[in-house]
Every structure is written in structure tokens, then in C-alpha cells.
């Protein structure tokens, strides 16, 4: 994957926020902190371990998320959590990973069974890592360009 500046360039496709939100309403969508080094690595990991290629991605700071907050009021304004939208609900923090695990290849898919576990147990560790993520993994000023087959899966 190549790296690119986050500012839109002349070749960047222009997607209207309303169109992006409409496309994302029924999609399996992962919302992540677009400036977090750990989050960028997590998105790369998901892309390499996904079995069905149904997941789409959007940064929490983006226009798509702004438009989606009307349907999903659980999407937080702050960017210290990952959100997984399954078309009907917004899952936050550790529950987001457990629910999206159904899209991964084995053995990672088996974590989907933990979606029934109480969220607060895993969220303690999640919140600790979220609080330290910039110190440990830093911030990213540029993002990796996804491969051509994955490019359409990323929303603004």
C-alpha cells in the first residue's frame, strides 16, 4: 500500500455526504479515528483477515459519520472509540470488534461468540488502550491508500 496526504487531491473522488451516508445506512460499516496510528493498523489488519469483504470503512471525523448520526445517535462525538454499524445497531468499543468478528476468517471469527459477554469486562481494557493509543502508536498525518479493489470500500 502506498501512503498519501489526507488532503483531497485532484484525483480524489468527490462523494456527497448525503450520498455516502445513504450508501452506508445498510452497509456493515467500521468507523474509526482517522488520525490514530493504532486505528490505521487495525483497519489494515481487518482488511487482511476479512473473509467476506463486506465491511466498509469511514473515519469518525468524516462527512459520512456526520450524516449517519441522525439514524445512529449512539455514534459518539468524540473519537476515542471504534464503532461498528451492522445496518440496524451501532456497537461501540469491544462489542464493535466482537460483532465484526463474524466477517473474519477462523480462528479470529470465533471471537464473535464473545458478543454475548458483558461489555464492561472488556471495555475496561479497551478504555485503557484508547487512553494510551496516541502515546504508544502516535498520530498519522497521512493514510495508506488502499488497493484498487478496496478503494470503493472507504467512505469520506
CORJOUR-V278154 format. One record per residue. N is the residue number from 1. SS is DSSP state (@ for helix, = for strand, . for the rest). PSI is psi in whole degrees, 0 to 359 (* if undefined). D_FIRST is the distance of its C-alpha to the first C-alpha in Angstrom with 2 decimals. Layout:
BEGIN
N;SS;PSI;D_FIRST / N;SS;PSI;D_FIRST
END
This chain:
BEGIN
1;.;141;0.00 / 2;=;162;3.77 / 3;=;152;6.71 / 4;=;155;9.73 / 5;=;145;13.33 / 6;.;342;14.67 / 7;.;141;17.56 / 8;.;135;17.73 / 9;.;183;17.67 / 10;.;334;19.69 / 11;.;358;17.10 / 12;.;129;16.40 / 13;.;140;18.35 / 14;.;119;21.38 / 15;.;124;22.30 / 16;.;140;25.70 / 17;@;319;25.89 / 18;@;321;28.66 / 19;@;319;26.76 / 20;@;318;23.70 / 21;@;320;26.18 / 22;@;320;28.10 / 23;@;332;25.10 / 24;@;348;24.26 / 25;.;314;27.86 / 26;.;2;27.96 / 27;.;158;24.30 / 28;=;108;23.07 / 29;=;131;21.27 / 30;=;121;19.61 / 31;=;128;20.34 / 32;=;163;18.82 / 33;.;114;19.24 / 34;.;351;16.61 / 35;.;4;17.42 / 36;=;128;17.53 / 37;@;320;15.33 / 38;@;319;16.61 / 39;@;320;15.96 / 40;@;318;12.26 / 41;@;322;12.15 / 42;@;318;14.52 / 43;@;317;12.56 / 44;@;320;9.67 / 45;@;316;12.78 / 46;@;315;14.44 / 47;@;324;11.84 / 48;@;344;12.04 / 49;@;2;15.83 / 50;=;136;16.92 / 51;.;321;19.52 / 52;.;352;20.47 / 53;.;37;17.46 / 54;.;342;19.97 / 55;=;143;18.49 / 56;=;164;17.44 / 57;=;145;16.26 / 58;=;140;17.79 / 59;=;145;18.24 / 60;.;339;21.85 / 61;.;1;22.27 / 62;.;172;21.55 / 63;@;327;24.04 / 64;@;314;23.51 / 65;@;320;24.76 / 66;@;316;27.61 / 67;@;329;28.79 / 68;@;342;28.46 / 69;.;338;30.70 / 70;.;318;33.75 / 71;.;327;33.25 / 72;.;83;31.84 / 73;.;347;33.84 / 74;.;347;32.54 / 75;.;119;29.19 / 76;.;155;29.78 / 77;.;328;29.81 / 78;.;161;28.40 / 79;.;31;24.80 / 80;.;21;25.53 / 81;.;155;25.00 / 82;.;148;22.67 / 83;=;136;24.21 / 84;=;121;23.98 / 85;=;124;25.83 / 86;.;12;27.14 / 87;.;337;29.00 / 88;.;330;32.20 / 89;.;159;31.55 / 90;=;123;29.36 / 91;=;134;28.68 / 92;=;155;28.04 / 93;@;229;26.88 / 94;@;325;27.33 / 95;@;328;28.73 / 96;@;314;25.50 / 97;@;320;23.69 / 98;@;323;26.70 / 99;@;323;26.88 / 100;@;346;23.23 / 101;@;338;23.52 / 102;@;343;25.29 / 103;@;356;21.99 / 104;=;165;20.64 / 105;.;158;21.50 / 106;.;146;24.46 / 107;.;354;25.29 / 108;@;331;23.25 / 109;@;331;24.95 / 110;@;341;28.24 / 111;@;345;27.56 / 112;@;331;28.40 / 113;@;335;32.02 / 114;@;357;31.94 / 115;@;340;31.79 / 116;@;348;35.59 / 117;.;152;35.85 / 118;.;128;36.98 / 119;@;327;34.06 / 120;@;332;35.71 / 121;@;310;35.53 / 122;@;333;31.72 / 123;@;336;31.37 / 124;@;311;33.13 / 125;@;321;30.30 / 126;@;314;27.73 / 127;@;325;29.57 / 128;@;312;29.78 / 129;@;319;26.04 / 130;@;323;25.51 / 131;@;332;28.04 / 132;@;358;26.37 / 133;@;321;22.66 / 134;@;325;22.40 / 135;@;321;24.50 / 136;@;319;22.58 / 137;@;351;18.90 / 138;.;184;19.36 / 139;=;155;18.22 / 140;.;133;15.03 / 141;.;346;15.69 / 142;=;156;12.25 / 143;=;157;9.66 / 144;=;135;5.93 / 145;=;129;5.85 / 146;.;162;6.07 / 147;.;158;6.44 / 148;.;324;9.83 / 149;.;339;11.87 / 150;.;348;10.90 / 151;@;319;11.19 / 152;@;346;14.95 / 153;@;354;15.00 / 154;=;126;14.30 / 155;=;155;17.58 / 156;.;*;18.60
END
